[in-house]
Amino acid sequence: MSRDTFLKGALILTAAGVIVKVIGSVNRILLSRLLGGEGIGLYQMAYPIYLLALSISSAGIPIAISIIVAEKIALRDYRGANRVFRISLALLAVTGVVFTILLYNGASWLIDHQFVRDPRAYYAIAALAPAIFFVTVLSSFRGYFQGMQMMTPTAVSQIAEQLFRVVTMILFAYLLLPRGLEFAAAGASFGAGPGAAAGLLVLIYFYWRYRPRLKSNIEHQPSVIQESGWSIIRRIVSLALPVSLANIMIPVVSNIDLFIVPARLEVAGYTVEQATELFGYLTGMAVPLVNLATILTSSLAASLVPAISEAYTLGDHETIYQRTSTAMRIANLITIPSFAGLCLLATPISQMLYGTPNAGTSIAVMALGIFLLGVHQVTTGVLQGLGHTAIPVANMVISAVVKTILSWVLTAMPAFGIIGAAWATNADFGVAAILNVYFVYRYVGFGIGVKDLLKIVAATAAMGGAVLLAYDLVMSKTLHNTIATLSSIVIGGGVYGAVLLLVGGISASDIERLPRVGKFLAKIIRTLGLSRR
């Protein structure tokens, strides 16, 4: 087990993210069939509590620990890095126990005070309590390994957690269903605990494997004055709090949509049923596609944090600039063609995935969000790595205000309707991204290169033409939307890659940097004469 480059680490986390998404999709299908609408409703009353704990522990705390650990490793202070881990582990173990007890004993309070309307959800909420402890402790291990730029333990633990969670959810829901829906929903909720425990065991195994090397590193490290325990705790809290607040902003913004969009659609002249349907197209169909397309940029951001923090600690401004530039370039290489492809094939993709073409308009507008969200995620990773964790959350608050105003105004206009809400969401991503880019330029001196951007746009334009031609051709011959859509995506991807190589947007040497398959692919590209450099 060795340190990863930030690019390799991002690819590892991306692969894990895709697997986790696939397992989660299977879980939603099976659980929906097993519990039905009413049972899923009871489960969903408890699940946001778990999501809240997960968002705090899986975002803020690991990033804070990874920043401090990366600083220690950069100075070859392995004892200090391990001390940060041990202190954070003890702190989070206590925190996990406290919040587990509070949730278990507070489940009835949530019901009694009508925060949760259906009393049958009590069992589902109480069943989540063990998960809070395991998820909280888990975050300390993930932060430690990420700080050392070892992404494999985090990736494997994410897959194990999701797999065990899904299996136990389905198993307990099935076994408890004869006793009633409330117990089946509780069984599904309880699955979060064994899932998190499985992820924790995986990380303990990786830590056990790493310990001999850690001891050797500590024995041979230079003499370094150790930071006090209270200082470490204060730094973890000060770094984690803004990141956790930023993560909490995501469900907050979603609730803004919930309160504003359906009501303003009714003002625009839609019935309650039509407003609900349009809201479902936007939030249930279009937004998930944007999130799916940005798995790589999200992983890039997570991998960037310790890489930037290490370089910043060493005062290596050139490396900070280089890593920022590389990450942004990779993000643009992925998000710009993804935006164009999803926009052009919005209606066919809607028909293929959701069985209806009606979400196509919302998907087409929201496709721009892929590029904007990608820029926001990467720049957030850079700023967090520099220790400026409060800046992204402040920018998110400003962008959320802009989104709220635009959603209120545009959605109520008959000419816009649900498209107004989609543009408001794009504005949310865009404002946050622009503000982040400004601060990255201020602290790093990096600005998005126009020359490289034009090459990507040129390749994307060629791809767009190929996609439209391919879809029309295949559709006219097969009359099958799914075959035509998938064929267009494959052909478009091939054209994009070939044109990108020809215009110099990417080179064989760039391909060569990819882990495992890079040298093989680069050899093929050079043999075919597709690379200019």
N, C-alpha and C positions, 0 to 999 in steps of 0.2 A: 504493500500500500504506500503510494508515494504522493507528493504534492502534484496538483494539476495546474497547467496553465489556465488562465481564466477562460480561454476559449474552449478548452477541453472540458473544464468544469461546467460551463454553460450547456454544452452538448449532452453531458451526462444528466444534468438536471432536466433538460428538455425531454430526453428519452423517458425519464421517470415520470415527468408530467403528463406525457401522452398516454403512457400505460395506466396511470392513476385515473385519467379522464375516461378511458375506455372501460375500466373496471367500474367506475362510478356510474357510467351510462347504463351498463348491464344491471347494476344494482337498482337504479330508478325504475327500470322496466319490470324487473322481477318483483320488487316491493309493491309497486303500483298494482300489479296483477293479484298479489297476495292479499293486500290490505284493502284495496278499493279506495274510492275517494274519501270516505269518512275516516278510515283508518290512517290514511296518509295525512289527513287534516290534523288528527291528534298528534301524529309524529312530528309534523311541521310546527306545531305549537311549542315543542320542546327543542327541536333542532337548532333554531337561531341562538339559543343559549350556548350550545356547544360551539357553534360557529364563532360567537363572540369570544369565547375562551381561546379557540383555535387561532383567531385572527390576532389576538394580543400575544399569545405565546409563540406562534409560528412566524411572526413577523418582527415585532419590536425587540423581543429579548434575544433571539438568535443573532440578529444583526448587530445589536449592541455588543454582545459577547464576541462576535466575529471581528468587529473593529478593534477591540482591545487586545484580543489574542493575536491578531495580525500585527499590531504594533509591537507586541512582545517578541514575536517570532522574527520580525524584521531586525530587532536588536539582539537576536540570538539569546533571548532570555526565556529559555524553555521552562525553567522553574516558575518564572512569573506567569507564563501562559497557562501552565497547569494549575497554578494557584488561582488564577482568575476562574478557571473551570470549576475547581473544587468549592470555591466560595459561592459562585453562582448556583452550583448544584445544591449546596446546603440551603441557600436562601430560597430557591425555587421549590425544594422539597417541602419546606415549612409552609410556603405560600400555597402550594398545591393541597396540602392537608387542610389548611384553613378554609380554602374556597370549596373543597369537596364537602366539608362539614356544613358550610353555609348553604350550599346548594341543596344538599339532602334535607336539611332542616327547614330551609326556606321554600321548598316546593309547595307546601301547604299555604304559606304566607302569600305566594304569588297567586294561588287559586282564591284564597279568602278575600284578597283585596282587588280581585277582578282584573289583574294584569294579564292573566290567562283566563279566558272566558269559560272554557269547558272544564268542569271539575274532573272529567275522566282523564285529562292530560297529566294529572298529578303523578301517576306511576311512570309515565314517560320522562318527566322532568327529574324525578328522583333517581331513575335508572341511569341517568347521565353522570351522576356524581363521581363514580370511580374514574371516569374518563378525564375529568378535570385534573386530577392528580398526575396521571400518567402523561398527559399532554404537556403539562407544565414542566415536569422533570425532563421530558424528552427534548424540550427546547434548549436546555443547557448543553446537552451532548451535541445537538446539531450546530449550535453556535460555535462550539469549540472546534469541531472538525472543519466547518466552513472558514473559520479564522485561520486555520492551517492550510487552507486551500485544498482540502481533501473533500471532494463533493460526492464520491462514491458512497460513503456511509449514509449521508443524508438521502441520496437517491434510493438506495436499497431499502432504507427504513420507511420511506414514503410508500413504496410499493407494498412492503410487508404490512404496514399499517392499514392501507386501503383494502388489501386482499383479506386479511383477517377480520377487519371490520365488516366487510360485505358478507362474508361467509357466516359470521356469528349473528349479524342482523337478520339475515334470511332464516337461519336455523331457529333462533329463539322466537322470531315472529311466527314461524310455522308451528312450532311446538306449543306456543301459548295461545294461538288463535281460537282453539276450542273453548277457552275460558272467557273469551270476549275480546272485542276490538281494543279496549283500553290496555289489556295485558299484552296483546300482540304488538301494539305500538310501543309499549314499554320494552318488550323484547328487542325490537328494532333499535330503540335508543340505547339499550344496554350494550349493543355491539360496538359502540364507540370505545368502550373501555378495553376489551380484549384487543381491539385493533391497535390502540395506542400502546398497550403493554407489549404487543408483538414488535412494534417499531422500536420501543425502548430496548428490548432484548437484543435486537439486531445491532443497535448502537453500542450497547455494553460489550458485545462480542468484538466489534471493531476496536473499541478502546482497549480491550484485553490483548488483542493482537498488536496494538501499537505500543503498549507499555514497555516492552524491552528496549525499543528504539528511543522512547522518551527518556528512560533512565540513562541510556548512553549519552544522549544529547545533554541532559542535565549535568552529568559528570564532567563533560568536556566543555561546558559553556564558560564564558568569561565571568568574572565577578561583577554582579549587578546589584545595586541597592533595590530591595523589594518594596513595592508599593503597599501601603497599609490596606487592611481589609475594608475598613470604612471608606477609604478613597475609591477602592474598586467598586463597592456597592453603589456609592454615589454616582460614579461614572456610568455604570450599567443603567441605573434609573434615568439619568439625565439623557442618555443616548436612546434608550428604549422607548421612553414616554412619547416623544414626537412621532417615532415610527409607528407605534401602536395607534396613536390618534389618527395618523394618516390612513392606516388600515381600516380603522373604524369608520372613516369617512366614506368608504365604499358602500356599506349598507345604509348609511345615512343618506347618501345621494340617491340610492335606490328607493328609499322611503319618500324622498321628495317627489320622485316620479309617481309613486303610488298615490300620494295625496293630491298632486296637481294635475297630472295628465288626464285621467278619466273625467275629472270634474270640468276641466277646460274644454275637453272634446264635446261634452254636452252643451257648453256655451256656444261652441262652433256649429251646433245643430244636430249632432248625433244622438241617437237614443242611448239609454244606459247599456243595452246589450251590444250595440255597435261600438261604443266607447271601450267596453271591456274586451271585445274581440280585437280591436286595433291595439290596445295596450298590451295584449298577449303577443301580438305579432312583433311589437317592438322589444319588449323586455324578455319574452320567453323564447323568441326565435332569432332576432337580429343581434341583440347584445351578446348571447352566448357564442355566436360565430366569431365576433370580434375578439372575445376573450380567448377562444380556441386558437385563433391565428397569431396571438401574441404570447404563446407559451415560451417561444425561444427568447424573445426580448425580456420577458420576466426572469427567465433563467440567466440571461446575460447580466441583468441587474444584480441578481443575488451573487453571481460569481465575481462581479466587478468590485463589490464592496470591500472584501479583504484584499484584493489585488491593488486597488487604489490606496487603501489604508496603509499597506506595507510600503508602497512607494512614497507616500506622503511622510511617513515616519522617517524614512531615510533621506528626505529632502530631495528626492529624485524627480524633479519637475518634468524632465523629458519623458520618463517612463509613464508618468500620469497622463501626459498629453497623448503619447502613443497608444496607451490602452483605451483611453477615451475615444480616440479617433477610430481605432479598430472596431470597438464595440458599436459605435454609431454607424460605421460603414456596413457592418454585418446586418445591423437592424434595418437599414435602408434597403439593402439587397433583398431582404425577406419581406418587409412590410409593404413596400411600394408595389411590387407585382401582386402581392396578396390582395391589397386594396383594389387594384384595377381588375383583377380576375373576379373577385367577389362582386364588384359593382356591375360588371358586364354580364355575369351569369347569375345575377341575384334571383330572378324569377325561376329559371331552371333548377337552381340549387334549392330554393324554397320548396319546389314541387318534389324534388328528389328526397330531401331530408324530412320534410314535414307533411308531405301529401297535399299541399295546397300552394297555389301560386300567389296567394294574396299577401304573403309576407314579403314578396319581392321588392316592393317599393321601399319599405323600411330598411331592408337589408342593403339595398343599393346605396342609400344615403349613409347608413351607418358604416359602410365599408371604409370610408375615409378615416373613421376612428381607429382603424388598424395602424395606419401610419402615425397618427397623432399620439396614440397610446404607446406605441413602440418608442417614440422619441422621449415621451414622458418617463417611461420606465427606466430607460438607459440613463438618462440625465439624473434621475432620482438615485440610482445606484452610485453614480459618480459623486454626487453631493453627500450622500451618506458615508461613502468611503473617506471623504475629506473631513468627516466629523460634523458636517452642517446638517444634522438630521431634522432640525426644526424648519429649515427653508422649504422643503417639499410640502410639508403639511400646511404651512402658511399659504403657499401657492394653491394647494388644493381647496382651501377655504375660499380664497378669492374666486377661483374657477367655479366652485359650487354656487356662489352668489350669482355669478353671471348666468349659469345654467338655470337657476331658479327663475330669474327675471325673464329670460328668453322662453323658457317653457310656459310661463304664465301668459306671456304676450302672444307668441307665435302659435301655440296649440289652439288657442281660442279663435284664430283666424280661419274661416272656412277654406281659404286658398291654401293653407298649410296643413292644418289638422295634425295628424300623427307625424307627418314629415317635419313639422315645426319642432316637435319634441325630439325627433332624431337629430335635427340640426343643433338643438340646444345641448344635446349630449356630446356631439362633436365639438361644440364650442367649449364645453367643460374640459375635454381632453386637450383641446388646442391651446386654451389660455394657460393651463397648468404646464404644458410642454414649452410654450414660448417663455414663460417666466423662468422655468428651470434652465432653458438654454441660455438665457441672459446671465444667470448666476454661474453657470458652468464656464461661460466666456470670461466672466469677471474673475473667477478664481483659477481657471486653468488656461485661459487664453484660446480655447478651442471654439471654432465656429464651423458649421456644416459647410463642406467644400462644394461649391457650385459645379465645378468641372466633373467630379465624380457623380454628383447628383444627376447631371444632364445625361451621362452615359447610362445610368440606371433607368432614367425616364425614356431614353431612346429604345433600350431593349424592351422595356415594358410596353411601349407603343407598338412595337413589332409583335410582341406577344398578344396584345389585345386584338390586333387584326387577325392573327392566326386563330385565336380562340373563337371569334365570331364566325369566321369562314368554316372552321372545323365543325362547330355546332350545327350550322345550317346544312352543311354537307352530310354529316352523319345522321342528323335528324330526318332529312329528306329521304335517306335510304333505309333507315331502320324504324322510323316513327316511334322510337323509344327514348324518352327524355333522359333516363338514368344513363344509358349507354352513351348518348350524345354528350351529356354533361361531363362524364368521367373521361371520355375520349378527348374532349376539348381541353380539359385540365392537363392531361398528359402531354398533348401536342403543344399547348401553350407553354408549359414548363420547359419542354425541349427547345422550342424556338427562343425563349427568354435566355436560357443558358448559353445557347450557341451565339446569339447576337451579342450578349454581354462579353463573351470571350473575344469576339471579333473587334468590338469597339474599344477593347482594353479596360472594360469596367471591372474585370476580374482576370487574373492571370493563373498560369499553371503553378507558379510559386505560391499563390494564395491557396489553391486547392491542395497543394502539398502539405500545408500546415494542418489539414484535417486529421484527427486521430485515426489510426489504423488503415483506412481506405485511401487517405490523401495521396500517398506516393503512387499507388496503383492508378488512380484516376488521372493524376498529373501526367503520368507516362503515356496514357491513352491520348490525352489532349495534345501533348507535344507530337505524338506520332501522326495524329490527324491534321496537325498544323493549324489548330484552332486558336492557339494562344499567341498574342503579339509579343509577349514578354515573359 
